[in-house]
Amino acid sequence: MNSGIIGCINISEAEATKVLKRIFEPEIDRKFIETKTVSKWEVLSDKVFTDIEAIGKTIEYEIWKIKTETHELKCADTHIVFDQYFNEMFVEDLVVGDKIMTNSGLETVIDVYNTNKKEHMYDLQLSEGSDRRFYTNGILSHNSMWMQNCCVNAADMGFNCVYISLELGAQKCLKRMGSMRLKIDVDEYDQKAKDTIFMKNRINSLRSMNGGMFDSKPGKIFVKKYSTSECTVTDIDNYIFKIEQTKKLKINYVFVDYLSLMGLEKGLDFANMLFLKGKHFAEGLRYIADKYNIALFTGVQTDKAIWNANDINLQNIPESKAIAECCDVCFGIIRNPEMQKHNKYRLKILKFRDGEHNNEEIKFDFNPKFLNMENDEFIN
């Protein structure tokens, strides 16, 4: 994801400022009915051949077709392709004339349409250290990542966290957060995890960590995976209640990755009313934050029109302005093509409900080895 919006609910200005100094990084999942782990299989990316870890068979999706000068691809509406700057684009958002990357170079889209037919599809899960890009029928595609940095940093500050994934599997999330938190090279994580003594020492060093923001012991992280478009506000409410009751501890932070992939409660039908759908999700998450007295983070993707842009504003939140209205604090993640080349991001304050701001920004580096955001620095 090249740019996005992070919303924080039930969090004070002081707390938000502390979090702002510590965070971030910027993935769409499929509803799988079958997954097969594989080995010794590779797929060609724009750089090298990349290991395939698993192949997933999805439920039936409507078939979209893309045609360029020399290539043709059948895929789902939210299949991701890339422009010349390697920025992600959903197939359903493409228009004739757009340019996308293929194994023959940059090509122009000459046709893109919904066939109104359905069939099962297959998705590839690539090795963790890869950039998640691979060629399908010659067109460069993507299979997704984001928000774990927030959760890890909150836990390291002593807070107990729940991470709700509507995209990635729970084990994948835990692996990423393990790499971030234990400072283990993500490419070496699977092998290192087999060394019980090594892992025990790393975990013990985490437990003995001091000098943090609150000089307290690290908090716990609980990860729950729900299928895309099936997780409701009630599901999240019930899960938090269950954790607090069974583990006998207070949850402080909840991360929902991310709002647009949630599902409606039974009996509600806002399929063609995007404002009401966004309002339902945002107000539901705010209800949970108030009920449990927690800080709740979620996110949405920005409008396609400002991908690659040097700036983001609240008006760039798509579909429903109710999302921004419900947030107490809102941040924008900015990443233009030049920043992408150098693994850099900017984080901009878009809204403080209970305090003043001047659209302050932080710049920071993304470390692809440990998947961490580093070297944060206020720039205005």
C-alpha positions, 0 to 999 in steps of 0.5 A: 500500500502506497498511502493510507489512513490510520484511525484511532478511537478512544485515545487522548492527545497525549497518548496519540503523541506518544504512539506517533513517535513510535510507529508504522508500516503498510495488504487483500486476502481471499476466502480460502476453502482449501490451502496446500503447503508446497515446497521446491516450487517457485514463481517468477517475480520482477526480480528473481524466482521466489519460493512459493510456500502455499497455494490457496483455493478460494470460494467462487469470485466474479471473473474480471478480464484484463487485456494489454497489448500482448497479455491477458489475465482472468482474476478477481475484482481486487486482484492487485497489479502494479503501475510503473512505480510499482504502486498497487492498483485493484483490477476493478479500478483500472480503466482503458489507458492505464499502464501496468507492469508485465514481463514484457515491460510497461504495457497499456490496458486496452480492455478491462471488464467484469465477465459476470461469471464466477469460478474458484480462484487460486492465490500464491503465498510467497516466502516472507522475505519477498516483496509479494510480487509475481507474474501471472500470465505475464502481468505483475501481481501482488498478494499483500502486508501492514499494521503489525508495527503498531501492535508490536510497539504498543506491546513493547510499551507494556500494553496488552494488545489484540490484533484482528486480521481480516487479511493474513493468517494468524501464523503469518502475523505472528511470524512478522511480529516475532521478527519485529519484536525479537529482531530476527531477520525475517528471511531466517525466522523459520530456521531460527524458530526451530532453535528452542534455546535461541528463541528462549534467550530472545524472549527472555531478553524481551522480558527483561527489557527496561528503559522503555517509555513506561519502564514496564514489562512488555505486554501480551499480543493476541492474534485472531484471524477472521475471513474477509467480509465475515468479521462483524462488530459483534465478533470483535466484541465477543473476542475481547470479552472472552480474552479478558475473562479467560486470561484475567487481564485488561486489554489496552489496545485493539488493532483491526486490519482493516475496517473496509474488510469487515462484515455486516451484522445479519439483517443489514444490507448496505451493499449499495450504500457506502456511507452507511456501511462505513458509518456502521463499521466506524461507529461499531468500533467506537462502541467497542473502544468505549465499552472496554476503555481501550485505544482502537486502531484501524485503517482504510485505503486512500482514493486511487486518485492520490496514489503517489501523491506527496500529501494526504488529507481527510477528504481523501478517505474514500466511500464514507466521510463517517469514518473520519468523523468517528475517529478521535485521531487520524494519521495519513501514511504518505509514500511517493515513488521516490520514497518507495525507492529508498524505503521511506515513509511520512506519517501526517497528523490529519485530526486530533479531536481534543487538541490542536495540530498543524498537520505535523509530520514524522519521517521514518525508514522501513527496515526490510530485514526486521520489518520495522519502522525506524529512525523517526524524526519530526519534520514540522 
